[in-house]
C-alpha cells in the first residue's frame, strides 16, 4: 500500500537552503530531550549524531573530535587543529575550539564539561576517549547519546525524506538493471558482480557505497554473505542486497538499502513456493505499517505468514531496521520492541527465508510511516525474475 508520492528534492544545488535553520531546531530539540532526561551534557564524537546536529562528519582518527553540548550553555565543537579547515563554522550552532598536538584533548573536553555530572556520550565513541574522560571526570554518570537522540533522529522531516527518496530511487535504477538482466551474472564471480553494482550506485548519484552483498547458490542462505570468488552458475538463486549514501548538494548524506532476489535459469526445486510465501509476508508487513502500531507487531505480521507456511525456523533475523544518516538506526522492527511507530519513521521491511546448504531469498524495501498509512520508497518489482545473462 502506498500513500502519496515521495517528496521532491529541493534546494539550489548547494543543499537545502534552510539546512542551518534545521540544525538549530535539532539542537533545540536535543536540549529539550536532555532536560526531560536530566542529562547535563551531550558528548558527540564519532558516529551519526555529530553530523546530524552540526553538519560536520569527523574523520575516524585517534585524534578526538567532540561536540560538547551543555543543556544550559553554548555548544563547542572540539577538533584537532589540522582538521579545523574542514569545519563549516556556524556561530548559531557552536563555537569552534581547535586543539594543538601538544594539548590533551581529553582535558579540553573535561574543562568544557566543568562540574556537570550527568553526561551522555556517543555510542560509537572510541574506548580510549571514553576511558580518558571517565578518569578526568570521576564523579560523572554516563549514558549513551542514542538514549537522548535516537527517537529524535528516527522521526524524519520532509527534507530528510526527500533525500531518502532520492537515494531509494537511485538504488532502484540499479535494481531494475539487475531484474532486466543488464548486469551479467553467469560465469562471473560474486565479487565481480558486487563491484559492478557498486559502480552503478555511484553512477546513479551515490557519494559512496556502503555495502554490496551478492550471494549465489548455497551462499544465498547466508544473509550477510561476503561476496567472494565463487562463480555464479545456471539455475542458481542470487540474492543482491546493496546500498550507499547519497547527498543532495551539500546536505547531509542519507542511505539507501534494497534487496532483490533473482534466479539464473530454471529455479531449483522448492524455490517457487518459498518465494511466494516471502512475497506475501513482505506485502503484509508493509501493509501493517501505520502510526501507533507497535514495531514488534510489524515483525509478527510477516513472521506469522512465514511460520504458517512451515519456514519459521528459517527466518533468522528481525524484519527491519530504521534508516537515515546511518543504514541501521532507530526504530528497530523486531520482537520485543513495543514502541509505537511514529509518522516520519523510515525503515526497511525485509523478511528472508534461508535453507542452509541449499538457497535463500530476501525482499527488502524502505518505507516511511505517514499519518495516512505508509509510503514505499522502493518501487522495483517484487516477483521472482529469471535472469539468463
Secondary structure, DSSP 8 states (H G I E B T S, - for coil): ---S------SSSSS-TTHHHHHHHHHHHHHHHHHHHT--EEEE-SSHHHHHHHS------SS--EEEEESSS--EEEEEGGGGGG----TTT-EEEEE-TTS-HHHHHHHHHTT--EEEE-TT--HHHHHHHHHHTTT-EEEETHHHHHHHHHB--HHHHHHHHHHHHHHHHHHHHHHTT-S--TT-BHHHHHHHHHHHHHHTTEEEEEEEEEEEGGGGGSTT----S-B--TT-EEEEEEEEEE-STTS--EE--EEEEEESSS--TTHHHHHHHHHHHHHHHHHT--TTSBHHHHHHHHHHHHHHTT-GGG--S-SEEE-SSSSSEEEEESTT---B--TTBEEEE--EEEETTTEEEE-BEEEEEETTEEEES--S--S-EE---
